[in-house]
Every structure is written in structure tokens, then in C-alpha cells.
Amino acid sequence: MNSRLRKATHNRGHFPSEQAALKVLYLAVREQITPRASDINHVAARWKEALNQFSLFFEDRLSIR
């Protein structure tokens, strides 16, 4: 996280105010925390594979509609 914050401030150069610097740091942290759409799609594809395996092993416990 420290390297991401350093990169965000280094790429920007100088800031007109402390408020501007805090905003850049806030956006950098938020970018790291929130999942991207590509990450969500990847997880959804993997979940489908897992659900298929669960349906094979636990047919009596799992009802797929």
C-alpha cells in the first residue's frame, strides 16, 4: 500500500494545497479497496466451476434451479 501511495503522489508532482494531496491519497486507497469489474467477472466464472463440482459431490444437499 505504501508503494501505491508513493507512486500516486510522485506521479502528481506538487499539490496546491493539503486538501488536494489528501484527495489524491484517498482516491489511491479507494482504488485499491474496491474490486474492479474484471475481478468480479473472474470470480463469477470461477464460482460457476465450483458450483458444478459441488453439484456432483453434494447432489442430495444442493438444489440448482
PQR file with spaces between the fields and no chain letter, atoms N, CA, C, O and H, PARSE charges and radii, in Angstrom:
ATOM       1  N    MET     1       0.827   -1.185    0.000 -0.4000 1.5000
ATOM       2  CA   MET     1       0.000    0.000    0.000 -0.0000 2.0000
ATOM       3  C    MET     1       0.877    1.256    0.000  0.5500 1.7000
ATOM       4  O    MET     1       0.567    2.243   -0.668 -0.5500 1.4000
ATOM       5  N    ASN     2       1.957    1.203    0.747 -0.4000 1.5000
ATOM       6  CA   ASN     2       2.842    2.362    0.824 -0.0000 2.0000
ATOM       7  C    ASN     2       3.408    2.709   -0.551  0.5500 1.7000
ATOM       8  O    ASN     2       3.510    3.884   -0.903 -0.5500 1.4000
ATOM       9  H    ASN     2       2.209    0.401    1.289  0.4000 1.0000
ATOM      10  N    SER     3       3.775    1.695   -1.323 -0.4000 1.5000
ATOM      11  CA   SER     3       4.342    1.979   -2.640 -0.0000 2.0000
ATOM      12  C    SER     3       3.299    2.571   -3.578  0.5500 1.7000
ATOM      13  O    SER     3       3.621    3.420   -4.408 -0.5500 1.4000
ATOM      14  H    SER     3       3.693    0.740   -1.037  0.4000 1.0000
ATOM      15  N    ARG     4       2.057    2.130   -3.452 -0.4000 1.5000
ATOM      16  CA   ARG     4       0.979    2.700   -4.287 -0.0000 2.0000
ATOM      17  C    ARG     4       0.732    4.165   -3.953  0.5500 1.7000
ATOM      18  O    ARG     4       0.527    4.989   -4.845 -0.5500 1.4000
ATOM      19  H    ARG     4       1.795    1.440   -2.777  0.4000 1.0000
ATOM      20  N    LEU     5       0.753    4.482   -2.656 -0.4000 1.5000
ATOM      21  CA   LEU     5       0.547    5.873   -2.256 -0.0000 2.0000
ATOM      22  C    LEU     5       1.711    6.751   -2.696  0.5500 1.7000
ATOM      23  O    LEU     5       1.518    7.884   -3.135 -0.5500 1.4000
ATOM      24  H    LEU     5       0.919    3.813   -1.932  0.4000 1.0000
ATOM      25  N    ARG     6       2.924    6.215   -2.572 -0.4000 1.5000
ATOM      26  CA   ARG     6       4.099    6.962   -3.007 -0.0000 2.0000
ATOM      27  C    ARG     6       4.046    7.214   -4.511  0.5500 1.7000
ATOM      28  O    ARG     6       4.380    8.302   -4.979 -0.5500 1.4000
ATOM      29  H    ARG     6       3.081    5.294   -2.215  0.4000 1.0000
ATOM      30  N    LYS     7       3.626    6.207   -5.257 -0.4000 1.5000
ATOM      31  CA   LYS     7       3.526    6.345   -6.713 -0.0000 2.0000
ATOM      32  C    LYS     7       2.473    7.381   -7.092  0.5500 1.7000
ATOM      33  O    LYS     7       2.678    8.175   -8.009 -0.5500 1.4000
ATOM      34  H    LYS     7       3.355    5.323   -4.877  0.4000 1.0000
ATOM      35  N    ALA     8       1.342    7.369   -6.382 -0.4000 1.5000
ATOM      36  CA   ALA     8       0.269    8.327   -6.672 -0.0000 2.0000
ATOM      37  C    ALA     8       0.733    9.759   -6.435  0.5500 1.7000
ATOM      38  O    ALA     8       0.420   10.650   -7.226 -0.5500 1.4000
ATOM      39  H    ALA     8       1.175    6.724   -5.636  0.4000 1.0000
ATOM      40  N    THR     9       1.471    9.989   -5.360 -0.4000 1.5000
ATOM      41  CA   THR     9       1.936   11.349   -5.074 -0.0000 2.0000
ATOM      42  C    THR     9       3.109   11.738   -5.963  0.5500 1.7000
ATOM      43  O    THR     9       3.241   12.904   -6.335 -0.5500 1.4000
ATOM      44  H    THR     9       1.725    9.266   -4.718  0.4000 1.0000
ATOM      45  N    HIS    10       3.951   10.791   -6.304 -0.4000 1.5000
ATOM      46  CA   HIS    10       5.108   11.086   -7.164 -0.0000 2.0000
ATOM      47  C    HIS    10       4.655   11.439   -8.580  0.5500 1.7000
ATOM      48  O    HIS    10       5.188   12.366   -9.190 -0.5500 1.4000
ATOM      49  H    HIS    10       3.843    9.844   -6.002  0.4000 1.0000
ATOM      50  N    ASN    11       3.676   10.706   -9.100 -0.4000 1.5000
ATOM      51  CA   ASN    11       3.190   10.975  -10.454 -0.0000 2.0000
ATOM      52  C    ASN    11       2.532   12.349  -10.553  0.5500 1.7000
ATOM      53  O    ASN    11       2.570   12.985  -11.607 -0.5500 1.4000
ATOM      54  H    ASN    11       3.243    9.954   -8.605  0.4000 1.0000
ATOM      55  N    ARG    12       1.946   12.793   -9.486 -0.4000 1.5000
ATOM      56  CA   ARG    12       1.242   14.075   -9.487 -0.0000 2.0000
ATOM      57  C    ARG    12       2.207   15.253   -9.399  0.5500 1.7000
ATOM      58  O    ARG    12       1.947   16.320   -9.955 -0.5500 1.4000
ATOM      59  H    ARG    12       1.915   12.277   -8.630  0.4000 1.0000
ATOM      60  N    GLY    13       3.294   15.060   -8.717 -0.4000 1.5000
ATOM      61  CA   GLY    13       4.259   16.155   -8.592 -0.0000 2.0000
ATOM      62  C    GLY    13       4.003   16.980   -7.362  0.5500 1.7000
ATOM      63  O    GLY    13       4.236   16.514   -6.246 -0.5500 1.4000
ATOM      64  H    GLY    13       3.505   14.193   -8.265  0.4000 1.0000
ATOM      65  N    HIS    14       3.524   18.209   -7.537 -0.4000 1.5000
ATOM      66  CA   HIS    14       3.255   19.076   -6.390 -0.0000 2.0000
ATOM      67  C    HIS    14       1.754   19.312   -6.273  0.5500 1.7000
ATOM      68  O    HIS    14       1.006   19.115   -7.231 -0.5500 1.4000
ATOM      69  H    HIS    14       3.335   18.587   -8.443  0.4000 1.0000
ATOM      70  N    PHE    15       1.329   19.732   -5.099 -0.4000 1.5000
ATOM      71  CA   PHE    15      -0.085   19.938   -4.819 -0.0000 2.0000
ATOM      72  C    PHE    15      -0.309   21.387   -4.391  0.5500 1.7000
ATOM      73  O    PHE    15       0.495   21.951   -3.649 -0.5500 1.4000
ATOM      74  H    PHE    15       1.937   19.892   -4.321  0.4000 1.0000
ATOM      75  N    PRO    16      -1.392   21.980   -4.856 -0.5600 1.5000
ATOM      76  CA   PRO    16      -1.655   23.371   -4.481  0.2800 2.0000
ATOM      77  C    PRO    16      -2.052   23.526   -3.011  0.5500 1.7000
ATOM      78  O    PRO    16      -1.869   24.590   -2.420 -0.5500 1.4000
ATOM      79  N    SER    17      -2.595   22.459   -2.430 -0.4000 1.5000
ATOM      80  CA   SER    17      -2.996   22.533   -1.023 -0.0000 2.0000
ATOM      81  C    SER    17      -2.927   21.149   -0.389  0.5500 1.7000
ATOM      82  O    SER    17      -2.805   20.135   -1.076 -0.5500 1.4000
ATOM      83  H    SER    17      -2.744   21.594   -2.910  0.4000 1.0000
ATOM      84  N    GLU    18      -3.009   21.136    0.929 -0.4000 1.5000
ATOM      85  CA   GLU    18      -3.023   19.859    1.646 -0.0000 2.0000
ATOM      86  C    GLU    18      -4.282   19.066    1.295  0.5500 1.7000
ATOM      87  O    GLU    18      -4.251   17.837    1.227 -0.5500 1.4000
ATOM      88  H    GLU    18      -3.109   21.960    1.487  0.4000 1.0000
ATOM      89  N    GLN    19      -5.389   19.778    1.073 -0.4000 1.5000
ATOM      90  CA   GLN    19      -6.658   19.145    0.700 -0.0000 2.0000
ATOM      91  C    GLN    19      -6.499   18.371   -0.618  0.5500 1.7000
ATOM      92  O    GLN    19      -7.036   17.271   -0.752 -0.5500 1.4000
ATOM      93  H    GLN    19      -5.415   20.777    1.128  0.4000 1.0000
ATOM      94  N    ALA    20      -5.779   18.927   -1.577 -0.4000 1.5000
ATOM      95  CA   ALA    20      -5.566   18.267   -2.863 -0.0000 2.0000
ATOM      96  C    ALA    20      -4.733   16.994   -2.688  0.5500 1.7000
ATOM      97  O    ALA    20      -5.007   15.976   -3.323 -0.5500 1.4000
ATOM      98  H    ALA    20      -5.343   19.820   -1.468  0.4000 1.0000
ATOM      99  N    ALA    21      -3.730   17.055   -1.836 -0.4000 1.5000
ATOM     100  CA   ALA    21      -2.890   15.880   -1.581 -0.0000 2.0000
ATOM     101  C    ALA    21      -3.697   14.774   -0.910  0.5500 1.7000
ATOM     102  O    ALA    21      -3.565   13.602   -1.262 -0.5500 1.4000
ATOM     103  H    ALA    21      -3.507   17.882   -1.320  0.4000 1.0000
ATOM     104  N    LEU    22      -4.529   15.145    0.052 -0.4000 1.5000
ATOM     105  CA   LEU    22      -5.368   14.150    0.730 -0.0000 2.0000
ATOM     106  C    LEU    22      -6.361   13.511   -0.229  0.5500 1.7000
ATOM     107  O    LEU    22      -6.658   12.321   -0.119 -0.5500 1.4000
ATOM     108  H    LEU    22      -4.636   16.097    0.338  0.4000 1.0000
ATOM     109  N    LYS    23      -6.869   14.290   -1.158 -0.4000 1.5000
ATOM     110  CA   LYS    23      -7.814   13.749   -2.135 -0.0000 2.0000
ATOM     111  C    LYS    23      -7.140   12.702   -3.018  0.5500 1.7000
ATOM     112  O    LYS    23      -7.722   11.651   -3.286 -0.5500 1.4000
ATOM     113  H    LYS    23      -6.628   15.257   -1.246  0.4000 1.0000
ATOM     114  N    VAL    24      -5.923   12.980   -3.469 -0.4000 1.5000
ATOM     115  CA   VAL    24      -5.184   12.018   -4.297 -0.0000 2.0000
ATOM     116  C    VAL    24      -4.909   10.742   -3.510  0.5500 1.7000
ATOM     117  O    VAL    24      -5.048    9.642   -4.044 -0.5500 1.4000
ATOM     118  H    VAL    24      -5.451   13.834   -3.251  0.4000 1.0000
ATOM     119  N    LEU    25      -4.519   10.882   -2.248 -0.4000 1.5000
ATOM     120  CA   LEU    25      -4.268    9.701   -1.416 -0.0000 2.0000
ATOM     121  C    LEU    25      -5.554    8.916   -1.168  0.5500 1.7000
ATOM     122  O    LEU    25      -5.542    7.686   -1.194 -0.5500 1.4000
ATOM     123  H    LEU    25      -4.406   11.776   -1.814  0.4000 1.0000
ATOM     124  N    TYR    26      -6.653    9.613   -0.930 -0.4000 1.5000
ATOM     125  CA   TYR    26      -7.948    8.960   -0.719 -0.0000 2.0000
ATOM     126  C    TYR    26      -8.342    8.152   -1.955  0.5500 1.7000
ATOM     127  O    TYR    26      -8.768    7.003   -1.839 -0.5500 1.4000
ATOM     128  H    TYR    26      -6.663   10.613   -0.909  0.4000 1.0000
ATOM     129  N    LEU    27      -8.199    8.748   -3.126 -0.4000 1.5000
ATOM     130  CA   LEU    27      -8.572    8.051   -4.367 -0.0000 2.0000
ATOM     131  C    LEU    27      -7.672    6.845   -4.618  0.5500 1.7000
ATOM     132  O    LEU    27      -8.132    5.824   -5.130 -0.5500 1.4000
ATOM     133  H    LEU    27      -7.853    9.681   -3.220  0.4000 1.0000
ATOM     134  N    ALA    28      -6.395    6.956   -4.263 -0.4000 1.5000
ATOM     135  CA   ALA    28      -5.483    5.825   -4.435 -0.0000 2.0000
ATOM     136  C    ALA    28      -5.865    4.674   -3.518  0.5500 1.7000
ATOM     137  O    ALA    28      -5.829    3.514   -3.928 -0.5500 1.4000
ATOM     138  H    ALA    28      -6.022    7.785   -3.847  0.4000 1.0000
ATOM     139  N    VAL    29      -6.228    4.984   -2.283 -0.4000 1.5000
ATOM     140  CA   VAL    29      -6.650    3.940   -1.338 -0.0000 2.0000
ATOM     141  C    VAL    29      -7.962    3.321   -1.802  0.5500 1.7000
ATOM     142  O    VAL    29      -8.125    2.102   -1.768 -0.5500 1.4000
ATOM     143  H    VAL    29      -6.256    5.927   -1.950  0.4000 1.0000
ATOM     144  N    ARG    30      -8.888    4.158   -2.234 -0.4000 1.5000
ATOM     145  CA   ARG    30     -10.187    3.647   -2.695 -0.0000 2.0000
ATOM     146  C    ARG    30     -10.029    2.730   -3.903  0.5500 1.7000
ATOM     147  O    ARG    30     -10.748    1.740   -4.034 -0.5500 1.4000
ATOM     148  H    ARG    30      -8.755    5.148   -2.262  0.4000 1.0000
ATOM     149  N    GLU    31      -9.100    3.055   -4.772 -0.4000 1.5000
ATOM     150  CA   GLU    31      -8.852    2.213   -5.952 -0.0000 2.0000
ATOM     151  C    GLU    31      -8.339    0.838   -5.545  0.5500 1.7000
ATOM     152  O    GLU    31      -8.648   -0.158   -6.198 -0.5500 1.4000
ATOM     153  H    GLU    31      -8.515    3.860   -4.666  0.4000 1.0000
ATOM     154  N    GLN    32      -7.566    0.778   -4.484 -0.4000 1.5000
ATOM     155  CA   GLN    32      -7.040   -0.499   -4.011 -0.0000 2.0000
ATOM     156  C    GLN    32      -8.096   -1.328   -3.296  0.5500 1.7000
ATOM     157  O    GLN    32      -8.040   -2.557   -3.328 -0.5500 1.4000
ATOM     158  H    GLN    32      -7.315    1.587   -3.953  0.4000 1.0000
ATOM     159  N    ILE    33      -9.060   -0.676   -2.652 -0.4000 1.5000
ATOM     160  CA   ILE    33     -10.052   -1.388   -1.858 -0.0000 2.0000
ATOM     161  C    ILE    33     -11.192   -1.921   -2.711  0.5500 1.7000
ATOM     162  O    ILE    33     -11.602   -3.069   -2.539 -0.5500 1.4000
ATOM     163  H    ILE    33      -9.106    0.323   -2.626  0.4000 1.0000
ATOM     164  N    THR    34     -11.709   -1.118   -3.622 -0.4000 1.5000
ATOM     165  CA   THR    34     -12.876   -1.526   -4.406 -0.0000 2.0000
ATOM     166  C    THR    34     -12.463   -2.488   -5.510  0.5500 1.7000
ATOM     167  O    THR    34     -11.471   -2.253   -6.199 -0.5500 1.4000
ATOM     168  H    THR    34     -11.377   -0.185   -3.763  0.4000 1.0000
ATOM     169  N    PRO    35     -13.215   -3.567   -5.681 -0.5600 1.5000
ATOM     170  CA   PRO    35     -12.882   -4.514   -6.745  0.2800 2.0000
ATOM     171  C    PRO    35     -13.212   -3.934   -8.113  0.5500 1.7000
ATOM     172  O    PRO    35     -14.176   -3.185   -8.274 -0.5500 1.4000
ATOM     173  N    ARG    36     -12.418   -4.283   -9.064 -0.4000 1.5000
ATOM     174  CA   ARG    36     -12.674   -3.851  -10.436 -0.0000 2.0000
ATOM     175  C    ARG    36     -13.670   -4.796  -11.083  0.5500 1.7000
ATOM     176  O    ARG    36     -13.860   -5.918  -10.612 -0.5500 1.4000
ATOM     177  H    ARG    36     -11.635   -4.891   -8.934  0.4000 1.0000
ATOM     178  N    ALA    37     -14.305   -4.355  -12.153 -0.4000 1.5000
ATOM     179  CA   ALA    37     -15.289   -5.180  -12.846 -0.0000 2.0000
ATOM     180  C    ALA    37     -14.649   -6.448  -13.395  0.5500 1.7000
ATOM     181  O    ALA    37     -15.281   -7.505  -13.403 -0.5500 1.4000
ATOM     182  H    ALA    37     -14.151   -3.444  -12.536  0.4000 1.0000
ATOM     183  N    SER    38     -13.406   -6.360  -13.854 -0.4000 1.5000
ATOM     184  CA   SER    38     -12.734   -7.547  -14.395 -0.0000 2.0000
ATOM     185  C    SER    38     -12.490   -8.574  -13.297  0.5500 1.7000
ATOM     186  O    SER    38     -12.563   -9.776  -13.549 -0.5500 1.4000
ATOM     187  H    SER    38     -12.892   -5.502  -13.848  0.4000 1.0000
ATOM     188  N    ASP    39     -12.198   -8.112  -12.072 -0.4000 1.5000
ATOM     189  CA   ASP    39     -12.000   -9.029  -10.955 -0.0000 2.0000
ATOM     190  C    ASP    39     -13.297   -9.738  -10.604  0.5500 1.7000
ATOM     191  O    ASP    39     -13.298  -10.935  -10.318 -0.5500 1.4000
ATOM     192  H    ASP    39     -12.138   -7.135  -11.867  0.4000 1.0000
ATOM     193  N    ILE    40     -14.398   -9.002  -10.626 -0.4000 1.5000
ATOM     194  CA   ILE    40     -15.703   -9.581  -10.299 -0.0000 2.0000
ATOM     195  C    ILE    40     -16.089  -10.622  -11.334  0.5500 1.7000
ATOM     196  O    ILE    40     -16.593  -11.686  -10.975 -0.5500 1.4000
ATOM     197  H    ILE    40     -14.397   -8.029  -10.858  0.4000 1.0000
ATOM     198  N    ASN    41     -15.865  -10.339  -12.616 -0.4000 1.5000
ATOM     199  CA   ASN    41     -16.191  -11.303  -13.659 -0.0000 2.0000
ATOM     200  C    ASN    41     -15.356  -12.565  -13.526  0.5500 1.7000
ATOM     201  O    ASN    41     -15.849  -13.665  -13.775 -0.5500 1.4000
ATOM     202  H    ASN    41     -15.455   -9.474  -12.908  0.4000 1.0000
ATOM     203  N    HIS    42     -14.107  -12.418  -13.138 -0.4000 1.5000
ATOM     204  CA   HIS    42     -13.228  -13.567  -12.956 -0.0000 2.0000
ATOM     205  C    HIS    42     -13.727  -14.445  -11.813  0.5500 1.7000
ATOM     206  O    HIS    42     -13.731  -15.671  -11.926 -0.5500 1.4000
ATOM     207  H    HIS    42     -13.707  -11.525  -12.936  0.4000 1.0000
ATOM     208  N    VAL    43     -14.143  -13.828  -10.726 -0.4000 1.5000
ATOM     209  CA   VAL    43     -14.655  -14.573   -9.584 -0.0000 2.0000
ATOM     210  C    VAL    43     -15.955  -15.274   -9.960  0.5500 1.7000
ATOM     211  O    VAL    43     -16.176  -16.418   -9.562 -0.5500 1.4000
ATOM     212  H    VAL    43     -14.140  -12.832  -10.634  0.4000 1.0000
ATOM     213  N    ALA    44     -16.810  -14.610  -10.713 -0.4000 1.5000
ATOM     214  CA   ALA    44     -18.080  -15.218  -11.118 -0.0000 2.0000
ATOM     215  C    ALA    44     -17.841  -16.444  -11.992  0.5500 1.7000
ATOM     216  O    ALA    44     -18.545  -17.444  -11.854 -0.5500 1.4000
ATOM     217  H    ALA    44     -16.631  -13.681  -11.036  0.4000 1.0000
ATOM     218  N    ALA    45     -16.868  -16.382  -12.879 -0.4000 1.5000
ATOM     219  CA   ALA    45     -16.568  -17.541  -13.723 -0.0000 2.0000
ATOM     220  C    ALA    45     -16.044  -18.694  -12.885  0.5500 1.7000
ATOM     221  O    ALA    45     -16.403  -19.847  -13.121 -0.5500 1.4000
ATOM     222  H    ALA    45     -16.296  -15.570  -12.991  0.4000 1.0000
ATOM     223  N    ARG    46     -15.202  -18.394  -11.912 -0.4000 1.5000
ATOM     224  CA   ARG    46     -14.678  -19.442  -11.041 -0.0000 2.0000
ATOM     225  C    ARG    46     -15.780  -20.035  -10.156  0.5500 1.7000
ATOM     226  O    ARG    46     -15.746  -21.223   -9.833 -0.5500 1.4000
ATOM     227  H    ARG    46     -14.911  -17.457  -11.720  0.4000 1.0000
ATOM     228  N    TRP    47     -16.752  -19.213   -9.767 -0.4000 1.5000
ATOM     229  CA   TRP    47     -17.845  -19.703   -8.933 -0.0000 2.0000
ATOM     230  C    TRP    47     -18.682  -20.723   -9.700  0.5500 1.7000
ATOM     231  O    TRP    47     -19.155  -21.697   -9.116 -0.5500 1.4000
ATOM     232  H    TRP    47     -16.780  -18.248  -10.030  0.4000 1.0000
ATOM     233  N    LYS    48     -18.867  -20.509  -10.994 -0.4000 1.5000
ATOM     234  CA   LYS    48     -19.649  -21.445  -11.796 -0.0000 2.0000
ATOM     235  C    LYS    48     -18.963  -22.814  -11.827  0.5500 1.7000
ATOM     236  O    LYS    48     -19.628  -23.845  -11.730 -0.5500 1.4000
ATOM     237  H    LYS    48     -18.482  -19.717  -11.468  0.4000 1.0000
ATOM     238  N    GLU    49     -17.637  -22.821  -11.960 -0.4000 1.5000
ATOM     239  CA   GLU    49     -16.894  -24.086  -11.922 -0.0000 2.0000
ATOM     240  C    GLU    49     -17.048  -24.767  -10.571  0.5500 1.7000
ATOM     241  O    GLU    49     -17.253  -25.979  -10.501 -0.5500 1.4000
ATOM     242  H    GLU    49     -17.097  -21.983  -12.039  0.4000 1.0000
ATOM     243  N    ALA    50     -16.950  -23.996   -9.508 -0.4000 1.5000
ATOM     244  CA   ALA    50     -17.084  -24.562   -8.169 -0.0000 2.0000
ATOM     245  C    ALA    50     -18.491  -25.103   -7.950  0.5500 1.7000
ATOM     246  O    ALA    50     -18.655  -26.173   -7.364 -0.5500 1.4000
ATOM     247  H    ALA    50     -16.783  -23.012   -9.565  0.4000 1.0000
ATOM     248  N    LEU    51     -19.492  -24.391   -8.405 -0.4000 1.5000
ATOM     249  CA   LEU    51     -20.873  -24.839   -8.247 -0.0000 2.0000
ATOM     250  C    LEU    51     -21.112  -26.151   -8.988  0.5500 1.7000
ATOM     251  O    LEU    51     -21.837  -27.016   -8.499 -0.5500 1.4000
ATOM     252  H    LEU    51     -19.359  -23.522   -8.882  0.4000 1.0000
ATOM     253  N    ASN    52     -20.511  -26.300  -10.155 -0.4000 1.5000
ATOM     254  CA   ASN    52     -20.637  -27.564  -10.888 -0.0000 2.0000
ATOM     255  C    ASN    52     -20.014  -28.716  -10.110  0.5500 1.7000
ATOM     256  O    ASN    52     -20.577  -29.810  -10.070 -0.5500 1.4000
ATOM     257  H    ASN    52     -19.921  -25.597  -10.552  0.4000 1.0000
ATOM     258  N    GLN    53     -18.869  -28.487   -9.495 -0.4000 1.5000
ATOM     259  CA   GLN    53     -18.232  -29.530   -8.695 -0.0000 2.0000
ATOM     260  C    GLN    53     -19.064  -29.856   -7.447  0.5500 1.7000
ATOM     261  O    GLN    53     -19.205  -31.022   -7.078 -0.5500 1.4000
ATOM     262  H    GLN    53     -18.412  -27.599   -9.527  0.4000 1.0000
ATOM     263  N    PHE    54     -19.607  -28.828   -6.807 -0.4000 1.5000
ATOM     264  CA   PHE    54     -20.457  -29.066   -5.636 -0.0000 2.0000
ATOM     265  C    PHE    54     -21.690  -29.882   -6.015  0.5500 1.7000
ATOM     266  O    PHE    54     -22.121  -30.748   -5.254 -0.5500 1.4000
ATOM     267  H    PHE    54     -19.493  -27.881   -7.106  0.4000 1.0000
ATOM     268  N    SER    55     -22.248  -29.611   -7.174 -0.4000 1.5000
ATOM     269  CA   SER    55     -23.447  -30.343   -7.587 -0.0000 2.0000
ATOM     270  C    SER    55     -23.139  -31.819   -7.828  0.5500 1.7000
ATOM     271  O    SER    55     -24.017  -32.664   -7.651 -0.5500 1.4000
ATOM     272  H    SER    55     -21.898  -28.907   -7.792  0.4000 1.0000
ATOM     273  N    LEU    56     -21.913  -32.143   -8.229 -0.4000 1.5000
ATOM     274  CA   LEU    56     -21.538  -33.540   -8.415 -0.0000 2.0000
ATOM     275  C    LEU    56     -21.356  -34.260   -7.079  0.5500 1.7000
ATOM     276  O    LEU    56     -21.790  -35.401   -6.917 -0.5500 1.4000
ATOM     277  H    LEU    56     -21.200  -31.457   -8.373  0.4000 1.0000
ATOM     278  N    PHE    57     -20.718  -33.595   -6.134 -0.4000 1.5000
ATOM     279  CA   PHE    57     -20.419  -34.232   -4.852 -0.0000 2.0000
ATOM     280  C    PHE    57     -21.582  -34.204   -3.865  0.5500 1.7000
ATOM     281  O    PHE    57     -21.736  -35.122   -3.060 -0.5500 1.4000
ATOM     282  H    PHE    57     -20.366  -32.669   -6.266  0.4000 1.0000
ATOM     283  N    PHE    58     -22.391  -33.166   -3.925 -0.4000 1.5000
ATOM     284  CA   PHE    58     -23.459  -32.986   -2.944 -0.0000 2.0000
ATOM     285  C    PHE    58     -24.821  -32.885   -3.625  0.5500 1.7000
ATOM     286  O    PHE    58     -25.573  -31.950   -3.351 -0.5500 1.4000
ATOM     287  H    PHE    58     -22.265  -32.420   -4.580  0.4000 1.0000
ATOM     288  N    GLU    59     -25.153  -33.829   -4.507 -0.4000 1.5000
ATOM     289  CA   GLU    59     -26.419  -33.732   -5.242 -0.0000 2.0000
ATOM     290  C    GLU    59     -27.628  -33.720   -4.318  0.5500 1.7000
ATOM     291  O    GLU    59     -28.606  -33.024   -4.590 -0.5500 1.4000
ATOM     292  H    GLU    59     -24.542  -34.589   -4.730  0.4000 1.0000
ATOM     293  N    ASP    60     -27.573  -34.489   -3.220 -0.4000 1.5000
ATOM     294  CA   ASP    60     -28.718  -34.560   -2.336 -0.0000 2.0000
ATOM     295  C    ASP    60     -28.878  -33.284   -1.487  0.5500 1.7000
ATOM     296  O    ASP    60     -29.981  -33.007   -1.018 -0.5500 1.4000
ATOM     297  H    ASP    60     -26.778  -35.054   -3.000  0.4000 1.0000
ATOM     298  N    ARG    61     -27.828  -32.521   -1.285 -0.4000 1.5000
ATOM     299  CA   ARG    61     -27.901  -31.317   -0.453 -0.0000 2.0000
ATOM     300  C    ARG    61     -28.100  -30.035   -1.239  0.5500 1.7000
ATOM     301  O    ARG    61     -28.517  -29.023   -0.674 -0.5500 1.4000
ATOM     302  H    ARG    61     -26.931  -32.746   -1.666  0.4000 1.0000
ATOM     303  N    LEU    62     -27.810  -30.059   -2.532 -0.4000 1.5000
ATOM     304  CA   LEU    62     -27.797  -28.847   -3.331 -0.0000 2.0000
ATOM     305  C    LEU    62     -28.904  -28.908   -4.365  0.5500 1.7000
ATOM     306  O    LEU    62     -28.960  -29.837   -5.170 -0.5500 1.4000
ATOM     307  H    LEU    62     -27.471  -30.881   -2.991  0.4000 1.0000
ATOM     308  N    SER    63     -29.779  -27.923   -4.343 -0.4000 1.5000
ATOM     309  CA   SER    63     -30.834  -27.869   -5.378 -0.0000 2.0000
ATOM     310  C    SER    63     -30.537  -26.685   -6.294  0.5500 1.7000
ATOM     311  O    SER    63     -30.572  -25.531   -5.866 -0.5500 1.4000
ATOM     312  H    SER    63     -29.733  -27.168   -3.689  0.4000 1.0000
ATOM     313  N    ILE    64     -30.248  -26.980   -7.543 -0.4000 1.5000
ATOM     314  CA   ILE    64     -29.938  -25.950   -8.539 -0.0000 2.0000
ATOM     315  C    ILE    64     -31.171  -25.755   -9.386  0.5500 1.7000
ATOM     316  O    ILE    64     -31.722  -26.704   -9.943 -0.5500 1.4000
ATOM     317  H    ILE    64     -30.220  -27.917   -7.891  0.4000 1.0000
ATOM     318  N    ARG    65     -31.593  -24.513   -9.474 -0.4000 1.5000
ATOM     319  CA   ARG    65     -32.813  -24.224  -10.253 -0.0000 2.0000
ATOM     320  C    ARG    65     -32.461  -23.563  -11.533  0.5500 1.7000
ATOM     321  O    ARG    65     -33.347  -23.240  -12.325 -0.5500 1.4000
ATOM     322  H    ARG    65     -31.145  -23.742   -9.022  0.4000 1.0000
